[in-house]
Amino acid sequence: MAQIIESIPNISEGRNQEVIEACVNQIRETAGCTLLDYSSDPSHNRTVITYIGDAKACEEASVKLAKKAVELIDLTKHEGEHPRMGCVDVMPFVPIKDATIEECVQLSKVVGERVAKEADLPVFLYEHSASRPERKNLATVRKGQFEGMAAKVQEVDWEPDFGGRRINPTGGVVAIGCRPPLVAYNLNLNTSDVQIAKNIAKIIREKDGGLNNVKAMGFMLEDRNIAQVSINMTDFNVTPLYRVTELVKAEARRYGVVVTGTELIGLCPMKALIDSAEYYLQIENFDFNGQVLENYIL
């Protein structure tokens, strides 16, 4: 495989295993596509799927996934902690090898047009693919969620890029675009007070004056009766994992709460973990290319 593009769509189903497997099978059955990982969260009621391929393979797999999700997922009956606006809520493309941002932007537009036509799912382009500045941020696009999206798309500035001023009655809309590698990272707290997690999320996230390239929300994990700070780190080179971890720990102490564990959702670039290992081990004059065995060999 010469060209490698990664796609990490999120579908709004994390509980019904038959539906999840039917959606994931669309990737398994696409020639030239390799399924790397899929992870479901019942509290969020959401599944993150990760696969790679060249542009054509990712295009085919992504369109097939969207069609299957529209067929099987009904958002009028969906409940979960994570915000969502579509049965496939977001579908990013990330250039990994022999692929450029420009090529992934073009891929997102091709996929977006096909998804709108073939899956009957209106599409917003976001991040590098955004057609206007206010559509770059996924949270801004998603604001209003499924329940408010039918009214939102009637507003002057919020007609979807593909599919017209409407939503799919049960499938909503989807955001598709090219973006850099993202680390989905959660920190669990030893409290059932979700407001503490929400307070911490507000402190650490960029839009409220916190850390650069950090998006965060506070959730309740009902099955475990604990609160969680759920984070998307959009550039771990700017704000590393250890920095956000230490800030969450410091803020938690204000409430007499501690971090009991952390979670990675989906795949994570090796360098993001190595940076944290270097920090916590206090390694002097560390050489990422020369002292990590696997990296040195590769």
N, C-alpha and C positions, 0 to 999 in steps of 0.2 A: 504494500500500500504506500503510494508516494504521498499524495495529499491527505492530510488528516484534519478534519473539522469535527469539533465536539458539539453535540447538542444536549441540552439538559432541560427538557420540558417538565413542567409540573402539572399533574392532573389532579382534579378535585375529587379524589377518592382515595381513602386510606384505610378503609375498613372491609369492604367487600372484596375478598381475595379473587373471586371469579372474574369480576370486572377488571381488577388490576392486572391479572394474568392475561386476559383477552387483549388489553391495551398493550402490555409489554410484548405480547406475541407478534404484534405488528412490526416491531423492531427485529425480533428474532428471525422473522420470515422474509426480511428484505435483503436481497443479495448485495454484498459489498458493505453491509452495516455490521458493526460489532457491538453488542450490548455489553457495557462495562459494569453497570450497577443499577439497582433500583431499590429505593428505601421508602417505606410507608410509615406514616405516623397517624394512629387512630385519633388522637386528641386534635391534631390539626386537620384530620380527615383529608390527607393530601399524600401524593406519592411523587417522588423525584426520580426521574429516569435519566440515565446517562448512557449515551452511545456515541460512536465515532464512525466516520466513513469519509469518502470524498463527497464533493458537493452534490453529485447526482444521487448517490445512495442516501445521504441525509435528507435530500428533498423528498424522495419517494417514501422513506420511513416516516417522516414528519407529517406528510399529508395523510398517509394511511392511519397514523395514530390519531390525528384530529378527527377523521371520519368515524373511527371506532369509538372515541370518547363521546362524540355527539350522539351516537347511537345508544350508548349504555349509561351515560351519566346525566341525571336530571337535577339541575341546581335548584329547582323549586322545592326539592325534598332534601337538599343538602344542608348539613349543619357541621360546623367545625370551628376551631379557634383561629385558624389562619384566614386572613382576608382573601377573597377570591372574586373574580368577575367572569370566569369562564370554566367550562368543563376541562379544557386545556387552558390553564390560567396564564401561563407564560411559556414561550418557546424561544430560548436564546441559542445563538450560534457563536462558537468561539474558535478562532483560527489557532491551530496547534502546530502544524507542520506543512510547509509548502503551500500555505494559504494566507491570504492577506485580509485585513479588515475590509477593504473594498470588495473583495470577492464574497465575504460573508454578508456584507450589507446587500449585495446583489442577490445572494441566495435567499436572504430573509424576504426580499420583495417578491421573488419568484414563488416562494412557499406561501407567502401571505396572500397573493392573488389566487393561487390554487386552493388554499384552505377556504377562502371566502366563497369560491365557486363550487368546489366539490364537497366540502363539508358543511356548507351553509352557515359558516361561522365568521361573522365580521371581525376585522383585524385592525389593530392599532400597531404601527411601527414605533419602536422605542429604542433607547440608548443610541448607538452610533447610526442606527437606521432611521431615527426619528425625522419626521417630515417638518416638524416645527419645534422650537426650543422647549416648550412646556410639555412635550411628549417624551423627552429624554428620560425623565425619572419615572420608573415603573409605579411607584406609590402614587404619583400624581395622576397617571393614567387610570389606575385602579380605583381611585377615590370614588366613593358611592357604591362600590361593589356591584354584584349581580342585581341586587334589589333596586338600586338607583340608576342602573346603566341605561335602561330604556328611556328615561327622561334626559340623562346626560347627553346621549348621542343626538338629541334634538337641539342642543345648544349650538350657537354659531360656530364656536371654536372646537367642537368635539365630534364632528362627523368622522367615523372610522376611515382609515386609509383605503380599505377595501371592504366592500359589502354593503355600503349605503347606511343611511340613518336608521338603523334598526339593530336589534339583537336577536340571536336565536332564542326562541321562547323558553327552551329548557337548557340550552348550552351557553348562553351569554355571548361574550366576546373574548378574544385572545390577544395578548401582546406578543409580537414577534420582532426579533431584532438581533443585531450583532453586539456583543459586549466582551470585555476582557474576562479572564478567569475570575471566578467569585468563590469565596469560601463561606459556606453556610455553617454557622457555628452557634451552638446553644449552650447556655450555662444554667444548670439547675440549682435551685435554692432550697434550703431546709425550712420552708414556710409554705403554708397554704394561703397566705395573703397575697393575691395576685397584684394588688395595688403597689406593693413593694417592687415587684418586677417591672411594673409599668413606670414607676418613678425612676428606677435605675436606667431603664431603656431611654427615657427622655433625657437623662443627664449625658449619656454616652453617645447618642446619635448626632450625626453631623447637622441635620436640619434644625436642631434646637441648640446649636452651639457647642456640640461635643466633638468627638474625634472625626477627623477627615475620613471620608470613604467608608463610614459606618452607618448602616441602617439597623434599627433595633425596635423591637416591640416586646411587651410583657404578656405572657400567656399563662393560663392555668392548665396543667396536665391533670385532667380529672381522674384518669385511671391510676395515677400515682399520688394524687392529692398534694402536688407540689407546684410552686410557681416557677416559671422559666423565663429567662431573658433570651429571646431568639434574635439572632444577629445575621445579617448579610454583610460581609466584608468585601466591598467592591474593588479594593486594591490593597492587598496585604503587604505590598512593598512600601506603601505610604503609612498605613497603620497596621503593625504586625499583631499576630494573635496574642502574644504575651502582653502587649500593652493594653488591649481591651480586656483581657482576663484580669490583670491587676487592678484596673479601674473598677471593674464590676465588683471585685472582692472588697476594695476600699469602700465603695458606696454601700455594699451590703452590710458592712460592719456598723454603719450608722444606725441600722435597724436591729442590731443584734442577730444578724442572719449570716450564714456562711454559704459558700458555693460547695455543693456536695459532689458535683461531677460535671463534665462537659460532654458535648456530643458534636461530631462532625456528620453532616448530612450529605450523602453522595461522596464524590471524590474530591481530594484536596491536593494542590500542587505540593511536591516534596519540599520545595524551598520554604513554604509557609511553616512547615513543621521544623525544619532544620534551623530556621531563624529563632524559633522558640527554644529549641534545645541549646543553641549557642548562648542564649540569654540566661536561661536557668542554670546551666552548667558553668557559666562564666568562663568559657573557653577563650583563652588569649590567642590573638593572631590566627583566628580560625580561617581556613581556606576551604570554601564550599566546593570548589572544583577538584581540589587536590586531596582532601581528607575524608570525603564521604566515599566509601568503597564502591557502592553501586554507581554513583555519579561519575567516579573516576573511570570505571570500566566502560560505561556507556559513552 
